[in-house]
């Protein structure tokens, strides 16, 4: 029997990503992001400027931004302070990969760059989000 015949095709981010991710707009507030995180139970949000993908914000970014908002607005209630700060002030640049990217290449990129997620695109259209947890779960199956 040929050894190559036993080789399974390499998994791609397209097979393990979360499709239809919850997204935010550039001028949305930290309060909305916090509410969406709690309601949708997600930790990563692609950020759009209209129809254009421009960044990503995650749970850690929101925590740091929330602390900064509370420091800047010490007399405001928490929700008021969070409502005064836009996502665009704390988001990171979007790092995208095509859906055909191998899970190994994606994992290597995340580790090398200290990233928590990659945004998966088909051309210039967002089709999903792949996180460290998604990749770890898949790699642990092997």
N, C-alpha and C positions, 0 to 999 in steps of 0.2 A: 504494500500500500504506500502511496506517495505521501510524504510528510506534509506537502503543501495542501493536499486534499483535506487534511484535518484542521487546517488553519481557518479560524472564523474571521469574517471580515471585521476590520477595525471599527469600533463604535464611534459615532460622531456626536457632536453636541446637539445636532438636530433630533437625535433619538432620545436624549435625556433631558432636554430643556423644558422649562415651563412655558407653555404657549399662552397667548393672550394675556400678557402681563398687565398688571394695574399700572397705569402711568400717571404722571403729573405734568403740569405745565410750568414753565419758567417762573411765572409770577404767582403761582399758588403759594400759600403760606405754610409755615411749619405746623400750624394747628391742623390744617387739612391733611398734611402728610401724616401727622401723628394719629389723627382719626382714621385715615385709610389703613395705616399699619395695624391698628387695633381691630378694625372691622374686617379687613381682608386677610389678616394673619400672614402678611408678607413682610420681608425685610429689605427688599431692593425695589426701587422705583426708577424706571427709565424716565427721563425728563425731556419734554418737547417744547420747542418754540413754535407754536402753531402746528404745522405738519412735520417740522424738521427735528430729528433726534439730536439733542445737544448735550446731554449729560446723564448722570445717574446719581441718585442719593440713596444711601442705605441707613440701616438702623443706627450704626455708630455715628454717621454724619449727623443724623437727627438728634442724637443724644448730645453731641458736642454743640450743635447749633442751639439746642434748647437751653443748655447751660449758659451759653453766651447771651441769648435773648433775655434770660432771667437776670443776668448781671447788668445788662444794658437798661432794663426796665424793672428795677427792684421794687417799685411801688405798685406795679401792675399785678393783677392775678395771673396765674400761670397761663391760662388760655388766652388772655389778652396779650401777654408778652409773646406767645407763640404766633398769634395772629398778626403781629406787627413785623414779622420777618419773612422775606420771600425765599423760596427754595433756591433761586439763582445765586443767592449769596453764600451758599454752603455746598452746592453740588460739585461733583467731580466731572471731568471730561468723560464723554462716552468712549469706552473701548469696545469695539465691535469685532466680531468674527463671523465668517460665513457658516451656515448650518453644516457644511461638509467638514469642518475642522474636527480632527480626531479628539477624543476625550483626553488623550495623553498630551497632545500639544496644548490644549486648553488648560489642563492642570499645570503644566510646566509654565505657561504664561502667567497664570494666577500666582503661583509660588514665586516666580522670579520678580514679579512686579508688586507683590504684596496686595493682590486684589481679592475681593470677596465674590465678584460676579463678572460675567461678560455678557454683553448684549449681542444677541444672535440676529443677523440680518440676512435678507435675501435681496441682493442689490442694495437699495437704500431704504428698504422697508423693514421695520422691526418685526421679527417673527417669534421672538422668545428671549428668555433670560436663562442662563445656566450659572449655577452657584457652586461654590466649593462643596457644599453638602451634596448637591446632585452628582458631582463627579466622584466624590468619596464613596457615596452609596454604590455607584456603578463599579468603581474600581475594586471595592470590597467583595464584589460577587465573583471575582476571578480567582 
